[in-house]
């Protein structure tokens, strides 16, 4: 339970309203077959995929062609088959930020930034 509350705290900490053109997405899934896909483009993109258990699977794709533009992504998976893929492309490579946290079972994470 404490891990869940900590993860949710991290998720809420990523949310902001500092920019006029923002895309924000939050996906929370607790059990069984799971699966989430988030695609964002143009603007300041922020996405979080939180999955607690079972088959899992999350994909986040972000593209920001604006300068300055930014991409922020967080994938959290705590148990079972896991797989996280984050792909980020921006006009300014320094504006891509991604993190994944996987705790138990099969795990696999891929982060690609351009």
C-alpha positions as CSV (number, residue, x, y, z in Angstrom):
1,X,0.0,0.0,0.0
2,X,2.8,2.4,0.8
3,X,4.4,1.8,-2.6
4,X,1.1,2.6,-4.3
5,X,0.8,5.9,-2.4
6,X,4.4,6.8,-3.2
7,X,3.8,6.1,-6.9
8,X,0.6,8.1,-6.9
9,X,2.5,11.0,-5.3
10,X,5.1,10.9,-8.0
11,X,2.4,10.9,-10.6
12,X,0.7,13.9,-9.2
13,X,4.0,15.7,-8.9
14,X,4.4,15.5,-12.6
15,X,1.2,17.4,-13.4
16,X,1.5,21.1,-14.0
17,X,-0.4,23.9,-15.8
18,X,2.5,26.1,-16.6
19,X,2.1,26.1,-20.4
20,X,-0.8,27.2,-22.6
21,X,-0.5,24.3,-25.0
22,X,-0.3,21.2,-22.9
23,X,-1.2,17.6,-23.4
24,X,-1.5,15.7,-20.2
25,X,-2.5,12.0,-19.8
26,X,-2.8,9.8,-16.7
27,X,-3.6,6.1,-16.9
28,X,-4.1,4.0,-13.8
29,X,-4.8,0.3,-13.9
30,X,-4.8,-2.0,-10.9
31,X,-5.2,-5.6,-12.1
32,X,-5.4,-8.5,-14.6
33,X,-4.6,-8.1,-18.3
34,X,-3.9,-4.3,-18.4
35,X,-2.5,-2.6,-21.5
36,X,-2.2,1.2,-22.2
37,X,-1.2,3.4,-25.1
38,X,-0.8,7.1,-25.0
39,X,0.1,9.2,-28.1
40,X,0.7,12.9,-27.8
41,X,1.9,15.6,-30.2
42,X,2.5,19.3,-30.4
43,X,2.9,21.3,-27.2
44,X,4.3,20.4,-23.8
45,X,3.5,16.7,-23.4
46,X,3.2,14.9,-20.1
47,X,2.1,11.3,-19.6
48,X,2.0,8.8,-16.8
49,X,1.1,5.1,-17.0
50,X,0.6,3.4,-13.6
51,X,-0.1,-0.3,-13.5
52,X,-0.1,-2.4,-10.4
53,X,-0.3,-6.1,-11.3
54,X,-0.8,-9.0,-13.8
55,X,-0.1,-8.8,-17.6
56,X,0.8,-5.1,-17.8
57,X,2.1,-3.4,-21.0
58,X,2.4,0.4,-21.5
59,X,3.4,2.4,-24.6
60,X,3.9,6.2,-24.5
61,X,4.8,8.0,-27.7
62,X,5.4,11.8,-27.6
63,X,6.3,14.2,-30.4
64,X,6.9,18.0,-29.9
65,X,7.9,19.9,-33.0
66,X,7.6,23.3,-31.2
67,X,10.7,25.0,-29.9
68,X,10.6,25.2,-27.0
69,X,8.6,22.0,-26.6
70,X,8.9,19.3,-24.0
71,X,8.1,15.7,-23.5
72,X,7.9,14.1,-20.0
73,X,6.9,10.5,-19.4
74,X,6.7,8.2,-16.4
75,X,5.9,4.5,-16.5
76,X,5.3,2.6,-13.2
77,X,4.6,-1.1,-13.1
78,X,4.9,-3.0,-9.9
79,X,4.2,-6.7,-10.7
80,X,3.9,-9.6,-13.1
81,X,4.7,-9.7,-16.8
82,X,5.5,-5.9,-17.3
83,X,6.8,-4.1,-20.5
84,X,7.2,-0.4,-20.9
85,X,8.1,1.5,-24.1
86,X,8.6,5.2,-24.2
87,X,9.5,7.0,-27.4
88,X,10.1,10.8,-27.4
89,X,11.0,13.1,-30.3
90,X,11.4,16.9,-29.9
91,X,12.7,19.9,-31.7
92,X,15.2,20.3,-28.9
93,X,16.7,17.0,-27.7
94,X,17.4,18.4,-24.2
95,X,13.6,18.7,-23.6
96,X,13.0,14.9,-23.4
97,X,12.6,13.4,-19.9
98,X,11.6,9.8,-19.2
99,X,11.6,7.4,-16.3
100,X,10.4,3.9,-15.7
101,X,10.0,1.9,-12.5
102,X,9.4,-1.8,-12.6
103,X,9.6,-3.9,-9.5
104,X,8.7,-7.5,-9.9
105,X,8.5,-10.4,-12.4
106,X,9.5,-10.4,-16.1
107,X,10.2,-6.6,-16.6
108,X,11.4,-5.0,-19.8
109,X,11.8,-1.3,-20.5
110,X,12.8,0.5,-23.7
111,X,13.3,4.3,-23.8
112,X,14.2,6.0,-27.1
113,X,14.8,9.8,-27.4
114,X,15.5,11.8,-30.5
